Amino acid sequence: MQQIHLPRMQYPFPSLVNRFASLAEQQNLLWAQTFGLLKTEAALARFKRSKFAWLVARTFPNAGYEELCILANFNTWLFLHDDQCDEAQLGQQASSLQAVTGYFSEILTREIAQPEEGGAFALALADVWQRLLPLSRPAWRLRFIRTMQEYFRACHWEADNRAQQKAPPVADYVIMRPYTGALYVDLELIAVSEKTDLPDDVLQHSMVQRLALACNNVVCWTNDIISCAKEAEQGDVHNLVLALVRERGLSFQAAIDEAHRMHDEEVRLFAALENLLPSFDEVTDQELRRYVAVLRTWMTGNYNWSVHDTGRYNVAGETVTVK
């Protein structure tokens, strides 16, 4: 065993919390229980420690109560689905996972309100989707479904790696990490939280895309640094720190330091690009500023939630033990 030092992340962005955070946390627990997502007392205790709604409250600080609850429920679904893939047999059985996520895609594309298959996760996803439909436009729904399908394909990639006992190279991991983390899906939800309607040509602009990628990298690599000890103990290979240890022969501490350096580079790039965004028209520019503001709060909010709110990563201080 060895003690490693976790860096303290710093951001030139505000740290905000939605005023409905506590209410959303209460609603989120009731929602998870209602849909049977917490099947044991241990699962219930772990859920309460996780405080998933507080992540959403920190990252979507302007959302109204109804929207915040929907976003909290959806992110809870993502976390629990991710746990099934990372820690359960489902995540090692690519064909089974493809069947499951294929049905999840059907729920979205066919707007199935009462799924007859898929159990609790299918019912919970359908509930969230039915509540999102009245708040969204057809073009946004298509984009959201496409982004969810990209997330599902990334889950399949991880499952294939586990099945083959294959550790991805750092370069491949860096390419796939923005999709496995599902943050692109959350960024689609900015339209719901901010009630914006940015056209595709703005969202697909190269600078806007690079800003979104920088935010995604910062959030995902922060998670990799904070969770590296937990994932090393579980034997998972999908972690930037662990990939750096394997491929470059670095010590654990040196790999963390390198991941931190990469993280800081993306923060600086984001701050620089933000000042170079093109102008479109007055209304679009205002909506784009609100979109970018949520990217900022995702970076600060994710870190603050990870180290201050949630018990998910068991980070009690700045040092952790790696076995």
Secondary structure, 3 states (H helix, E strand, C coil): CEEEECCCCCCCCCCCCCCCHHHHHHHHHHHHHHCCCCCCHHHHHHHHHHCHHHHHHHHCCCCCHHHHHHHHHHHHHHHHHHHHHHHCHHHHCHHHHHHHHHHHHHHHHCCCCCCCCCHHHHHHHHHHHHHHHHHCCHHHHHHHHHHHHHHHHHHHHHHHHHHCCCCCCHHHHHHHHHHHCCHHHHHHCHHHHHCCCCCHHHHCCHHHHHHHHHHHHHHHHHHHHHHHHHHHHHCCCCCHHHHHHHHHCCCHHHHHHHHHHHHHHHHHHHHHHHCCCCCCCHHHHHHHHHHHHHHHHHHHHHHHHHHHHCCCCCCCCCEEEEC
